């Protein structure tokens, strides 16, 4: 759990617990997101501790000035000797590191990104797309002191920020960064690179506030996220599509085989200092929306084996079965594998030319008998003890 003190109300769970592992995983995933990224208590939460302490993920730092000092009154805490953790309204970036000070640790402020975003591809004919940037801004406010037992500590009020920008592709020029100011110090920076049939767009949400020493809490962008869509159109192209990219040279047979095997698992964007997710429209090999994430999720589909009452799987019966009983109980597995290979062979022959030969070769290899001939397999049916000893 985070260091943020829990309020009196009970902890909300996204799914009512029912004792199943699925429910437990769903709730645990959401708890980790709220504890590490926030907001823990909702969009308009009030935290009793500095959000920089409560949320280690998802914040964007202001740009650091190498020379000079912030002149805004009230931005630097009165207690100059206080550490960043002890200072409620600022964070120390640490001393400058001069050339030659190789043993000095990097400045803390440089360890946190000042921007985040994603890179994606769109077709040349697309007229525009919409970028929606969201983040949280926390402002400290004084709390009422119940007694004089200790110093007054502030609490931090979150204000949700959400800005949508319509980007006309015609306004983007290769070699020129286009800035879109949002709110306060936040802005979008967009670059474009053009290819023969597509544009490659690089988009970043940045924090242009400038501070030289302590950063006030309100200058950070917390829970930063970027969404991209184009009026629900499936226009976002895959980074690479093995079915269409005939000039891909993996330089390695194993990588080429993996590209063939996962040809339908497409990637539609690449994250910048964060991860990225998307929604792929079935049957199009395109996505209709993209979004950044600090905590990427991946769900592995459950594997359910086909049932066949003729297959013998009881270990105690297998241990006592005769050779004929073993053959009758296990041969349906071999037959089912042959049928599956036949279907894979048909799929391989339907692939594009640049993948077909490799796919047919892979299926042919899968048809080969163990040790190069059917004799070894036949001996397994005849002598169970030798099969068990050899691990066949």
C-alpha positions as CSV (number, residue, x, y, z in Angstrom):
1,X,0.0,0.0,0.0
2,X,1.1,3.6,-0.5
3,X,2.1,5.9,2.3
4,X,-1.2,7.8,1.8
5,X,-3.3,7.4,4.8
6,X,-6.6,5.7,4.0
7,X,-9.8,7.7,4.6
8,X,-12.6,6.4,6.8
9,X,-14.7,5.0,3.9
10,X,-14.0,1.3,2.9
11,X,-11.6,0.5,0.0
12,X,-13.5,0.3,-3.2
13,X,-12.9,-2.9,-5.4
14,X,-13.7,-3.0,-9.1
15,X,-15.2,-6.5,-8.8
16,X,-17.1,-8.0,-5.9
17,X,-15.0,-10.7,-4.4
18,X,-16.5,-14.2,-5.0
19,X,-13.5,-16.4,-4.1
20,X,-12.4,-17.0,-7.7
21,X,-8.8,-16.4,-8.9
22,X,-10.1,-14.2,-11.8
23,X,-11.8,-11.8,-9.4
24,X,-8.7,-11.7,-7.1
25,X,-6.4,-10.9,-10.1
26,X,-8.8,-8.2,-11.4
27,X,-8.9,-6.5,-8.0
28,X,-5.2,-6.9,-7.4
29,X,-4.4,-5.3,-10.8
30,X,-6.6,-2.3,-10.1
31,X,-5.2,-1.9,-6.6
32,X,-1.6,-1.9,-7.9
33,X,-2.6,0.8,-10.5
34,X,-4.2,3.0,-7.9
35,X,-1.4,2.6,-5.3
36,X,1.5,3.1,-7.7
37,X,0.0,5.5,-10.3
38,X,-3.1,7.0,-8.7
39,X,-5.5,8.6,-8.1
40,X,-6.1,6.4,-5.1
41,X,-9.3,8.0,-3.9
42,X,-10.9,9.3,-7.2
43,X,-10.4,12.1,-9.6
44,X,-10.9,14.9,-7.0
45,X,-9.0,13.2,-4.2
46,X,-7.4,15.0,-1.2
47,X,-4.2,13.4,-0.2
48,X,-2.7,13.7,3.3
49,X,0.8,13.3,1.9
50,X,2.9,14.7,-0.9
51,X,1.7,12.9,-4.2
52,X,5.4,12.6,-5.2
53,X,5.8,10.3,-2.3
54,X,2.5,8.5,-2.7
55,X,2.8,7.9,-6.5
56,X,6.2,6.7,-7.9
57,X,4.8,6.2,-11.4
58,X,3.3,8.4,-14.1
59,X,4.5,11.9,-13.3
60,X,6.2,14.3,-15.7
61,X,8.8,16.7,-14.4
62,X,9.3,20.3,-15.4
63,X,12.3,21.2,-17.6
64,X,15.4,21.9,-15.5
65,X,17.3,25.1,-16.0
66,X,21.1,24.5,-15.9
67,X,21.8,28.1,-14.9
68,X,20.0,30.8,-12.9
69,X,17.3,30.3,-10.3
70,X,13.5,30.4,-10.2
71,X,12.4,33.9,-9.2
72,X,8.7,33.1,-8.3
73,X,8.0,34.0,-4.7
74,X,6.8,31.2,-2.6
75,X,8.1,28.5,-4.9
76,X,11.1,27.7,-2.7
77,X,10.4,26.5,0.8
78,X,11.5,28.6,3.7
79,X,13.4,25.7,5.2
80,X,16.3,25.5,2.7
81,X,17.9,22.6,4.6
82,X,14.8,20.4,4.4
83,X,15.0,17.3,2.3
84,X,12.6,16.8,-0.7
85,X,10.6,14.3,1.4
86,X,10.3,16.7,4.3
87,X,9.4,19.6,2.2
88,X,5.6,19.6,1.3
89,X,5.6,22.1,-1.5
90,X,8.8,21.4,-3.4
91,X,11.3,18.8,-4.5
92,X,15.0,19.3,-4.7
93,X,16.8,18.4,-7.9
94,X,20.1,18.2,-6.1
95,X,23.4,20.0,-6.8
96,X,24.8,20.6,-10.3
97,X,27.4,18.0,-11.4
98,X,30.5,19.7,-12.9
99,X,32.5,18.1,-15.6
100,X,35.0,15.6,-14.2
101,X,32.8,14.7,-11.1
102,X,32.4,11.2,-12.3
103,X,31.7,9.7,-8.9
104,X,28.8,12.1,-8.2
105,X,25.4,10.5,-8.4
106,X,23.1,11.9,-11.2
107,X,20.7,14.7,-10.2
108,X,17.4,13.3,-9.0
109,X,15.4,15.5,-11.3
110,X,17.0,14.0,-14.4
111,X,15.8,10.6,-13.4
112,X,12.2,11.5,-14.1
113,X,11.0,12.1,-17.6
114,X,10.0,15.6,-18.7
115,X,7.8,14.2,-21.5
116,X,6.0,11.0,-22.5
117,X,4.1,9.9,-25.6
118,X,4.0,7.4,-28.5
119,X,4.9,6.9,-32.1
120,X,2.4,5.5,-34.7
121,X,1.7,5.3,-38.4
122,X,-1.3,6.6,-40.4
123,X,-2.1,6.4,-44.2
124,X,-1.3,9.3,-46.4
125,X,-5.0,10.1,-47.1
126,X,-6.0,10.7,-43.5
127,X,-7.1,14.3,-43.0
128,X,-7.0,14.6,-39.2
129,X,-6.9,12.8,-35.9
130,X,-7.7,13.8,-32.3
131,X,-5.3,13.7,-29.4
132,X,-6.7,13.9,-25.8
133,X,-4.2,14.5,-23.1
134,X,-5.1,14.1,-19.4
135,X,-3.2,14.5,-16.1
136,X,-3.7,15.4,-12.5
137,X,-2.6,18.6,-10.8
138,X,-2.1,18.7,-7.1
139,X,-2.2,21.9,-5.0
140,X,-1.3,22.0,-1.3
141,X,-3.6,23.7,1.1
142,X,-3.4,24.3,4.8
143,X,-5.2,22.0,7.2
144,X,-6.7,23.0,10.5
145,X,-4.6,22.2,13.5
146,X,-6.3,20.3,16.3
147,X,-3.7,21.2,18.8
148,X,-0.2,22.6,19.2
149,X,1.6,19.2,19.4
150,X,3.4,19.5,16.2
151,X,4.0,21.5,12.9
152,X,1.0,22.0,10.6
153,X,1.1,19.6,7.6
154,X,-0.7,20.4,4.4
155,X,-3.0,18.2,2.4
156,X,-3.0,18.0,-1.4
157,X,-6.1,18.6,-3.6
158,X,-6.2,17.0,-7.0
159,X,-7.6,18.8,-10.0
160,X,-8.2,16.6,-13.1
161,X,-7.0,18.1,-16.4
162,X,-8.3,16.9,-19.7
163,X,-7.7,18.6,-23.1
164,X,-8.5,17.5,-26.6
165,X,-6.7,18.7,-29.7
166,X,-7.7,18.2,-33.3
167,X,-4.6,17.8,-35.4
168,X,-4.8,18.4,-39.2
169,X,-2.3,16.2,-41.0
170,X,-1.8,18.9,-43.6
171,X,-0.4,21.2,-40.8
172,X,2.4,18.7,-40.0
173,X,5.7,19.3,-41.9
174,X,8.6,16.9,-41.9
175,X,11.6,18.3,-40.1
176,X,9.5,20.8,-38.1
177,X,8.1,20.2,-34.6
178,X,4.6,21.5,-34.1
179,X,3.7,22.7,-30.6
180,X,0.1,22.6,-29.3
181,X,-0.1,24.5,-25.9
182,X,-2.6,22.9,-23.5
183,X,-3.1,24.2,-20.0
184,X,-0.5,25.9,-17.8
185,X,2.9,24.4,-18.7
186,X,1.6,21.3,-20.5
187,X,1.9,21.1,-24.3
188,X,1.9,18.6,-27.1
189,X,4.8,18.3,-29.5
190,X,4.3,16.5,-32.8
191,X,6.8,15.4,-35.4
192,X,6.0,13.7,-38.7
193,X,8.1,11.6,-41.1
194,X,6.6,10.6,-44.5
195,X,7.1,7.4,-46.4
196,X,5.8,6.3,-49.7
197,X,2.4,5.1,-48.4
198,X,2.2,6.4,-44.8
199,X,3.1,9.1,-42.3
200,X,5.0,8.2,-39.1
201,X,3.8,10.5,-36.3
202,X,5.8,11.0,-33.1
203,X,3.7,12.7,-30.4
204,X,4.8,13.8,-26.9
205,X,3.1,15.3,-23.9
206,X,5.6,17.7,-22.3
207,X,6.0,19.8,-19.2
208,X,7.5,23.2,-20.1
209,X,7.6,24.6,-16.6
210,X,11.2,25.7,-15.7
211,X,12.8,25.4,-12.3
212,X,16.4,25.4,-11.2
213,X,16.2,24.0,-7.7
214,X,13.1,22.9,-5.8
215,X,10.1,22.0,-7.9
216,X,6.7,22.9,-6.3
217,X,4.1,20.2,-6.3
218,X,1.7,22.0,-8.6
219,X,4.4,22.1,-11.3
220,X,4.3,18.3,-11.8
221,X,2.0,16.5,-14.2
222,X,0.7,13.4,-12.4
223,X,-1.1,10.4,-14.0
224,X,-0.2,11.7,-17.4
225,X,-1.9,9.9,-20.3
226,X,-2.4,10.4,-24.0
227,X,-5.3,9.0,-26.2
228,X,-5.3,9.1,-30.0
229,X,-8.3,8.4,-32.3
230,X,-9.7,9.4,-35.6
231,X,-13.5,9.5,-35.4
232,X,-13.6,5.8,-34.6
233,X,-12.0,5.0,-37.9
234,X,-9.6,2.0,-38.1
235,X,-6.7,4.1,-39.6
236,X,-3.7,3.3,-37.4
237,X,-1.4,1.0,-39.3
238,X,0.8,-1.8,-37.7
239,X,4.4,-1.0,-37.1
240,X,5.2,-4.1,-39.1
241,X,2.9,-6.5,-40.9
242,X,4.5,-9.8,-41.8
243,X,1.8,-10.5,-44.4
244,X,2.5,-7.3,-46.3
245,X,6.1,-6.4,-45.6
246,X,7.9,-8.4,-48.2
247,X,11.3,-6.8,-47.7
248,X,11.7,-7.6,-44.0
249,X,15.2,-9.2,-43.4
250,X,15.4,-10.7,-40.0
251,X,18.9,-12.1,-40.6
252,X,18.0,-15.1,-38.4
253,X,15.9,-18.2,-39.2
254,X,14.5,-18.3,-35.7
255,X,13.3,-14.7,-35.8
256,X,11.8,-15.3,-39.2
257,X,9.9,-18.3,-37.9
258,X,8.6,-16.3,-34.9
259,X,7.5,-13.5,-37.2
260,X,5.6,-16.1,-39.2
261,X,4.1,-17.7,-36.1
262,X,2.9,-14.4,-34.6
263,X,1.9,-12.8,-37.9
264,X,-1.5,-12.0,-36.5
265,X,-0.2,-10.4,-33.3
266,X,0.3,-6.9,-34.5
267,X,1.9,-3.9,-32.8
268,X,0.3,-0.5,-33.6
269,X,2.4,1.9,-31.6
270,X,5.6,2.3,-29.7
271,X,5.7,4.1,-26.4
272,X,8.1,6.9,-25.4
273,X,9.2,6.6,-21.7
274,X,6.0,4.6,-21.2
275,X,4.1,1.7,-22.7
276,X,1.2,1.8,-25.1
277,X,-2.0,-0.1,-25.8
278,X,-4.5,-0.1,-28.6
279,X,-7.8,-1.5,-29.8
280,X,-7.6,-3.5,-33.0
281,X,-10.6,-3.7,-35.2
282,X,-11.3,-7.4,-36.0
283,X,-10.6,-8.4,-39.6
284,X,-8.9,-5.1,-40.6
285,X,-5.3,-5.5,-39.3
286,X,-5.7,-1.9,-38.1
287,X,-6.5,-0.1,-34.9
288,X,-9.1,2.6,-34.2
289,X,-7.6,4.1,-31.0
290,X,-4.3,4.2,-29.2
291,X,-3.4,5.2,-25.6
292,X,-0.4,5.4,-23.4
293,X,-0.1,3.5,-20.1
294,X,2.5,3.3,-17.3
295,X,1.3,-0.2,-16.2
296,X,0.9,-2.3,-19.3
297,X,-1.4,-5.3,-19.1
298,X,-1.4,-8.5,-21.1
299,X,-4.0,-11.2,-20.8
300,X,-3.0,-14.7,-21.8
301,X,-6.0,-16.6,-23.2
302,X,-6.9,-19.8,-21.4
303,X,-5.9,-23.0,-23.2
304,X,-8.6,-25.6,-23.2
305,X,-7.7,-29.0,-24.6
306,X,-10.3,-30.8,-26.8
307,X,-12.0,-33.7,-25.2
308,X,-11.9,-37.2,-26.7
309,X,-13.4,-40.1,-24.7
310,X,-11.2,-42.5,-26.7
311,X,-8.0,-41.1,-25.3
312,X,-6.6,-42.8,-22.2
313,X,-5.2,-40.2,-19.7
314,X,-5.6,-41.9,-16.4
315,X,-2.0,-42.4,-15.1
316,X,-2.9,-45.5,-13.0
317,X,-4.6,-47.2,-16.0
318,X,-1.7,-46.2,-18.3
319,X,0.8,-47.9,-15.9
320,X,-1.1,-51.2,-16.0
321,X,-2.2,-51.2,-19.7
322,X,-1.0,-53.7,-22.2
323,X,0.7,-52.6,-25.4
324,X,-2.5,-53.0,-27.4
325,X,-4.4,-51.0,-24.8
326,X,-1.8,-48.2,-24.9
327,X,-2.0,-48.1,-28.7
328,X,-5.8,-47.8,-28.6
329,X,-5.7,-45.2,-25.8
330,X,-3.0,-43.0,-27.2
331,X,-3.2,-43.3,-30.9
332,X,-6.2,-40.9,-31.2
333,X,-3.7,-38.2,-30.0
334,X,-1.5,-39.0,-33.0
335,X,-4.4,-39.0,-35.4
336,X,-5.7,-35.7,-34.0
337,X,-2.2,-34.2,-34.5
338,X,-2.1,-35.4,-38.1
339,X,-5.5,-33.7,-38.8
340,X,-4.2,-30.5,-37.2
341,X,-1.1,-30.6,-39.3
342,X,-3.2,-31.0,-42.5
343,X,-5.1,-27.9,-41.6
344,X,-1.8,-26.0,-41.0
345,X,-0.6,-27.2,-44.3
346,X,-3.7,-25.7,-46.0
347,X,-3.1,-22.4,-44.2
348,X,0.5,-22.4,-45.2
349,X,-0.3,-22.8,-48.9
350,X,-2.7,-19.8,-48.7
351,X,0.0,-17.4,-47.3
352,X,1.7,-14.8,-49.5
353,X,4.6,-15.9,-51.6
354,X,7.3,-14.5,-49.2
355,X,6.0,-16.6,-46.3
356,X,4.6,-19.7,-48.0
357,X,7.9,-21.6,-48.5
358,X,8.9,-21.1,-44.9
359,X,5.5,-22.1,-43.6
360,X,5.3,-25.3,-45.7
361,X,8.8,-26.2,-44.5
362,X,7.8,-25.7,-40.9
363,X,4.8,-28.1,-41.3
364,X,6.9,-30.7,-43.1
365,X,9.4,-30.6,-40.2
366,X,6.5,-31.1,-37.7
367,X,5.5,-34.3,-39.6
368,X,8.8,-35.9,-39.2
369,X,9.0,-39.0,-36.9
370,X,11.1,-38.9,-33.8
371,X,14.7,-39.8,-34.5
372,X,14.1,-39.6,-38.2
373,X,12.0,-42.8,-38.7
374,X,8.7,-44.4,-37.6
375,X,10.7,-47.4,-36.2
376,X,11.4,-45.6,-32.9
377,X,7.8,-44.7,-32.4
378,X,6.7,-48.3,-33.1
379,X,9.1,-49.7,-30.6
380,X,7.4,-47.5,-27.9
381,X,4.2,-49.4,-28.4
382,X,6.0,-52.7,-28.1
383,X,8.2,-52.0,-25.1
384,X,6.8,-49.6,-22.5
385,X,9.7,-50.0,-20.2
386,X,12.2,-48.9,-22.8
387,X,10.0,-45.9,-23.7
388,X,9.9,-44.8,-20.1
389,X,13.6,-45.2,-19.7
390,X,14.4,-43.3,-22.9
391,X,11.9,-40.5,-22.3
392,X,10.3,-41.0,-25.7
